[in-house]
Amino acid sequence: MRIEPIRAGMAFALFLGLFHACWALLVALGMAQPLMDFVFRVHFIRPIYRIEPFEIGRALLLVGFVSILGMLLGWLAALVWNGVAGGRPR
């Protein structure tokens, strides 16, 4: 089965972008710190990190950067898959 690299890249970009947009929303709503503290504690780790105040510019940079990274990783993963699985290039 051949995977279309552009579509795979878009899927990865969408997944990573939405995941990090949700994180930015949690930061904006003030819910990120309690969540991080909980995650650390259930893993038997004392929380030492503090979530900084929300900044829209940093949030946009975060979502944009990981979306671009997701696009590249998805595209590359599809190319590797096609190469290993014997998919024919167009």
C-alpha beads as a LAMMPS data file, in Angstrom:
LAMMPS data file: protein, C-alpha beads

90 atoms
89 bonds

1 atom types
1 bond types

-500.0 500.0 xlo xhi
-500.0 500.0 ylo yhi
-500.0 500.0 zlo zhi

Masses

1 110.0

Atoms # bond

1 1 1 0.000 0.000 0.000
2 1 1 1.393 3.395 -1.016
3 1 1 1.016 6.443 1.217
4 1 1 0.732 9.872 -0.386
5 1 1 3.535 11.949 1.255
6 1 1 1.691 15.284 1.129
7 1 1 -1.453 13.833 2.725
8 1 1 0.596 12.076 5.416
9 1 1 2.427 15.329 6.110
10 1 1 -0.825 17.233 6.387
11 1 1 -2.236 14.623 8.785
12 1 1 0.856 14.818 11.028
13 1 1 0.812 18.624 10.856
14 1 1 -2.849 18.753 11.833
15 1 1 -2.396 16.301 14.704
16 1 1 0.644 18.026 16.190
17 1 1 -0.745 21.509 15.568
18 1 1 -4.070 20.757 17.259
19 1 1 -2.357 19.004 20.167
20 1 1 -0.165 22.035 20.831
21 1 1 -3.052 24.465 20.268
22 1 1 -4.900 22.607 23.039
23 1 1 -1.839 22.965 25.269
24 1 1 -1.710 26.712 24.541
25 1 1 -5.419 26.941 25.393
26 1 1 -4.786 25.171 28.714
27 1 1 -2.032 27.694 29.464
28 1 1 -4.326 30.608 28.534
29 1 1 -7.099 29.256 30.788
30 1 1 -4.717 28.731 33.717
31 1 1 -5.270 24.975 33.694
32 1 1 -1.824 23.869 32.495
33 1 1 -0.022 24.088 35.852
34 1 1 -2.465 21.865 37.782
35 1 1 -2.423 19.356 34.927
36 1 1 1.391 19.241 34.831
37 1 1 1.581 18.931 38.614
38 1 1 -0.873 16.015 38.507
39 1 1 0.998 14.235 35.694
40 1 1 4.296 14.526 37.540
41 1 1 2.835 13.374 40.853
42 1 1 1.194 10.251 39.438
43 1 1 4.609 9.349 38.003
44 1 1 6.204 9.750 41.455
45 1 1 8.030 12.921 40.407
46 1 1 8.065 16.083 42.492
47 1 1 6.893 18.955 40.267
48 1 1 9.673 21.499 39.804
49 1 1 8.576 23.238 36.615
50 1 1 6.400 26.352 36.506
51 1 1 4.222 27.239 33.541
52 1 1 4.865 30.787 32.385
53 1 1 2.076 33.277 31.641
54 1 1 0.321 32.946 28.294
55 1 1 1.620 35.026 25.372
56 1 1 -0.215 34.881 22.068
57 1 1 2.971 35.339 20.017
58 1 1 4.663 32.393 21.693
59 1 1 1.534 30.281 21.291
60 1 1 1.377 31.031 17.552
61 1 1 5.082 30.283 17.200
62 1 1 4.642 26.971 19.043
63 1 1 1.684 25.844 16.934
64 1 1 3.260 27.020 13.689
65 1 1 6.626 25.416 14.375
66 1 1 5.244 22.012 15.365
67 1 1 2.830 22.065 12.424
68 1 1 5.705 22.625 10.002
69 1 1 7.709 19.946 11.779
70 1 1 4.713 17.589 11.558
71 1 1 4.432 18.249 7.838
72 1 1 8.089 17.379 7.310
73 1 1 7.959 14.292 9.535
74 1 1 4.776 12.980 7.918
75 1 1 6.172 13.533 4.438
76 1 1 9.423 11.796 5.363
77 1 1 7.613 8.905 7.083
78 1 1 5.505 8.347 3.951
79 1 1 8.594 8.343 1.736
80 1 1 10.294 5.820 4.013
81 1 1 7.149 3.685 4.142
82 1 1 6.815 3.740 0.365
83 1 1 10.464 2.831 -0.019
84 1 1 10.293 -0.058 2.435
85 1 1 6.866 -1.302 1.356
86 1 1 7.762 -1.110 -2.326
87 1 1 5.295 1.629 -3.255
88 1 1 5.712 3.007 -6.757
89 1 1 6.413 6.746 -7.065
90 1 1 4.133 8.681 -9.410

Bonds

1 1 1 2
2 1 2 3
3 1 3 4
4 1 4 5
5 1 5 6
6 1 6 7
7 1 7 8
8 1 8 9
9 1 9 10
10 1 10 11
11 1 11 12
12 1 12 13
13 1 13 14
14 1 14 15
15 1 15 16
16 1 16 17
17 1 17 18
18 1 18 19
19 1 19 20
20 1 20 21
21 1 21 22
22 1 22 23
23 1 23 24
24 1 24 25
25 1 25 26
26 1 26 27
27 1 27 28
28 1 28 29
29 1 29 30
30 1 30 31
31 1 31 32
32 1 32 33
33 1 33 34
34 1 34 35
35 1 35 36
36 1 36 37
37 1 37 38
38 1 38 39
39 1 39 40
40 1 40 41
41 1 41 42
42 1 42 43
43 1 43 44
44 1 44 45
45 1 45 46
46 1 46 47
47 1 47 48
48 1 48 49
49 1 49 50
50 1 50 51
51 1 51 52
52 1 52 53
53 1 53 54
54 1 54 55
55 1 55 56
56 1 56 57
57 1 57 58
58 1 58 59
59 1 59 60
60 1 60 61
61 1 61 62
62 1 62 63
63 1 63 64
64 1 64 65
65 1 65 66
66 1 66 67
67 1 67 68
68 1 68 69
69 1 69 70
70 1 70 71
71 1 71 72
72 1 72 73
73 1 73 74
74 1 74 75
75 1 75 76
76 1 76 77
77 1 77 78
78 1 78 79
79 1 79 80
80 1 80 81
81 1 81 82
82 1 82 83
83 1 83 84
84 1 84 85
85 1 85 86
86 1 86 87
87 1 87 88
88 1 88 89
89 1 89 90
